[in-house]
Amino acid sequence: MNYKNNWQTTTDVNGNYVRTDAYKQLKKEIAETILQHVEELVAPGLRSHILFYEVATPVTHWRYTGNKNGTMMGAKPSRKNMKSRIAHYHTPVKNLLIGGQWAELGGGVPIAVKAGANAALLILQKENKPAFKIFANYMDGKTSVADVLKSETFKEYDNSWIRKPTPAEKSKQSNPVP
Ligand SMILES: Cc1cc2nc3c(=O)[nH]c(=O)nc-3n(C[C@H](O)[C@H](O)[C@H](O)COP(=O)(O)OP(=O)(O)OC[C@H]3O[C@@H](n4cnc5c(N)ncnc54)[C@H](O)[C@@H]3O)c2cc1C
């Protein structure tokens, strides 16, 4: 994020990054450099096949996810971060747990899912011991989903949730391709 003074952004009164013309120019220069390298080393003529491209920077990741320093994947699994015990589920706020990529080192979808499940286990361990035992056994591979659902510890769910169409799907529905 701190590359070239935060990618040549400025900040507004609320501390948000402001994307200047210099920022847009820097993005373009870097994208062009990457394309040039790839063309020279791997894919001659690549540019002639590109109709449109988007460039994302840490500022982009920050805008969309709010992640500290615009990181893609949470805290780096480095020796320094291991020694500093960056990974943690409990926070100084009572009953406020971390249940995403920041609870562990490394980030990524698998780590975020693991952290979500572990955070749920920590809550169940305190609030609902029978449910904790069943869920923990399942997580340890000692029981199946069918057995978990049969246990009657969890509330019944009729699988009635329907995903809302994405903006792209909505636009396709209203403008079908002839
Ligand atoms: C470009 C890119 C490519 C990636 N590719 C991969 C990949 O190929 N494989 C992989 O495993 N991982 C990949 N990752 C990483 C992966 O997406 C993350 O590690 C994972 O999504 C983290 O999940 P999370 O639930 O912890 O956080 P997020 O998915 O970031 O969810 C946090 C949510 O909280 C919301 N939020 C933030 N602040 C607030 C607030 N104040 N109030 C309310 N809501 C708020 C955000 O809008 C967001 O929806 C990629 C990430 C990026 C950016």
The ligand as a MOL file (V3000), in Angstrom:
LIG
                    3D

  0  0  0     0  0            999 V3000
M  V30 BEGIN CTAB
M  V30 COUNTS 53 58 0 0 0
M  V30 BEGIN ATOM
M  V30 1 C -8.2810 -9.8920 -5.9280 0
M  V30 2 C -8.3150 -10.9890 -4.8920 0
M  V30 3 C -8.1440 -12.3010 -5.2820 0
M  V30 4 C -8.1650 -13.3310 -4.3490 0
M  V30 5 N -8.0040 -14.6290 -4.7690 0
M  V30 6 C -8.0710 -15.6320 -3.8850 0
M  V30 7 C -7.9750 -16.9910 -4.3130 0
M  V30 8 O -7.8360 -17.2790 -5.5150 0
M  V30 9 N -8.0470 -17.9720 -3.3780 0
M  V30 10 C -8.2150 -17.6890 -2.0510 0
M  V30 11 O -8.2870 -18.6170 -1.2470 0
M  V30 12 N -8.3180 -16.4270 -1.6090 0
M  V30 13 C -8.2500 -15.3860 -2.4900 0
M  V30 14 N -8.3540 -14.0860 -2.0530 0
M  V30 15 C -8.4610 -13.8320 -0.6120 0
M  V30 16 C -9.8780 -14.0960 -0.1040 0
M  V30 17 O -10.8140 -13.4320 -0.9340 0
M  V30 18 C -9.9820 -13.5700 1.3420 0
M  V30 19 O -8.9320 -14.0960 2.1410 0
M  V30 20 C -11.3310 -13.9750 1.9570 0
M  V30 21 O -12.4050 -13.4910 1.1720 0
M  V30 22 C -11.4460 -13.4220 3.3730 0
M  V30 23 O -12.7410 -13.6970 3.8690 0
M  V30 24 P -13.3080 -12.9040 5.1000 0
M  V30 25 O -14.6840 -13.4230 5.3190 0
M  V30 26 O -12.3460 -12.9520 6.2370 0
M  V30 27 O -13.3370 -11.3690 4.6350 0
M  V30 28 P -14.0890 -10.6620 3.3960 0
M  V30 29 O -14.4330 -11.6600 2.3410 0
M  V30 30 O -13.2180 -9.4860 3.0410 0
M  V30 31 O -15.4360 -10.1960 4.0660 0
M  V30 32 C -15.4960 -9.0940 4.9330 0
M  V30 33 C -16.7970 -8.3840 4.6580 0
M  V30 34 O -16.9860 -7.3810 5.6580 0
M  V30 35 C -17.4970 -6.2300 5.0330 0
M  V30 36 N -17.1540 -5.0810 5.8900 0
M  V30 37 C -15.9610 -4.4670 6.0630 0
M  V30 38 N -16.0780 -3.4620 6.9380 0
M  V30 39 C -17.3560 -3.4500 7.3440 0
M  V30 40 C -18.0940 -2.6430 8.2670 0
M  V30 41 N -17.5260 -1.6540 8.9490 0
M  V30 42 N -19.4090 -2.9210 8.4250 0
M  V30 43 C -20.0040 -3.9380 7.7440 0
M  V30 44 N -19.3630 -4.7340 6.8660 0
M  V30 45 C -18.0590 -4.4810 6.6820 0
M  V30 46 C -16.8140 -6.1810 3.6690 0
M  V30 47 O -17.5560 -5.3900 2.7640 0
M  V30 48 C -16.8430 -7.6700 3.2950 0
M  V30 49 O -18.0220 -8.0520 2.6300 0
M  V30 50 C -8.3520 -13.0270 -2.9750 0
M  V30 51 C -8.5390 -11.6990 -2.5800 0
M  V30 52 C -8.5110 -10.6850 -3.5170 0
M  V30 53 C -8.7270 -9.2440 -3.0570 0
M  V30 END ATOM
M  V30 BEGIN BOND
M  V30 1 1 1 2
M  V30 2 1 2 3
M  V30 3 2 2 52
M  V30 4 2 3 4
M  V30 5 1 4 5
M  V30 6 1 4 50
M  V30 7 2 5 6
M  V30 8 1 6 7
M  V30 9 1 6 13
M  V30 10 2 7 8
M  V30 11 1 7 9
M  V30 12 1 9 10
M  V30 13 2 10 11
M  V30 14 1 10 12
M  V30 15 2 12 13
M  V30 16 1 13 14
M  V30 17 1 14 15
M  V30 18 1 14 50
M  V30 19 1 15 16
M  V30 20 1 16 17
M  V30 21 1 16 18
M  V30 22 1 18 19
M  V30 23 1 18 20
M  V30 24 1 20 21
M  V30 25 1 20 22
M  V30 26 1 22 23
M  V30 27 1 23 24
M  V30 28 2 24 25
M  V30 29 1 24 26
M  V30 30 1 24 27
M  V30 31 1 27 28
M  V30 32 2 28 29
M  V30 33 1 28 30
M  V30 34 1 28 31
M  V30 35 1 31 32
M  V30 36 1 32 33
M  V30 37 1 33 34
M  V30 38 1 33 48
M  V30 39 1 34 35
M  V30 40 1 35 36
M  V30 41 1 35 46
M  V30 42 1 36 37
M  V30 43 1 36 45
M  V30 44 2 37 38
M  V30 45 1 38 39
M  V30 46 1 39 40
M  V30 47 2 39 45
M  V30 48 1 40 41
M  V30 49 2 40 42
M  V30 50 1 42 43
M  V30 51 2 43 44
M  V30 52 1 44 45
M  V30 53 1 46 47
M  V30 54 1 46 48
M  V30 55 1 48 49
M  V30 56 2 50 51
M  V30 57 1 51 52
M  V30 58 1 52 53
M  V30 END BOND
M  V30 END CTAB
M  END
